[in-house]
Amino acid sequence: MSRALTLDKNGKLVVPESDIEDAIISLLAWDGWRVFKFGWALTEAKREIGEVDSPDLLCVRYMGCSPGLAEIIWIEGKSLLGKASGMQKLWHDAERKRGATVLVAGVDFVASVDGFRRWYEASSLKRRVR
C-alpha cells in the first residue's frame, strides 16, 4: 500500500507517526524493553481496549530477577505536524503527577526517529552499547 507524502511548510518531508512509532518500538526492543501499542477502541463485545487519551505506547523493562520491579515509559507518538490534544495533555499531566515518565514527540524530543534516538541515548535508560 502506498502512502501519500506529506510536506511541512518548508517543503521538508514529514515522516508518518506510525513509522516513527515502529522505529521507537524496534530501538526499545533492541535494548530489552517490551512495548505495547495502545489505542482506544470498543470491541464487538462492547469492551473498552486501552484508555481514552492515553499515549500510543506503553514501554516496560523488568529490573533483573526481582519480581515486581520494572521501568515504565509512556510515549505519545506524533509526526512533525502532529500535536497532542487538550484531553491528551490532561492525561499526560495527571500521569506525570503520579510519578510516571510520559514522553511526547515534539515536546520532549524532536518528532522524528533520530530525535527519539538522540533523546534515548542521552537518557539514563539506555543499557545496551552498539
Salt bridges, closest charged atoms under 4 A:
ASP19 OD1 - ARG3 NH2 3.00
GLU21 OE1 - LYS37 NZ 2.98
ASP31 OD2 - ARG61 NH1 3.24
GLU71 OE1 - ARG61 NE 2.79
GLU71 OE1 - ARG127 NH2 3.30
GLU76 OE2 - LYS78 NZ 3.58
GLU76 OE1 - HIS92 NE2 3.35
ASP93 OD1 - ARG96 NH1 3.51
GLU95 OE1 - ARG98 NH1 2.74
ASP108 OD2 - ARG96 NH2 3.42
ASP114 OD1 - ARG117 NH2 2.34
ASP114 OD2 - ARG118 NH1 2.24
GLU121 OE1 - ARG117 NH1 2.90
GLU121 OE2 - LYS126 NZ 3.84
GLU121 OE2 - ARG130 NH2 3.90
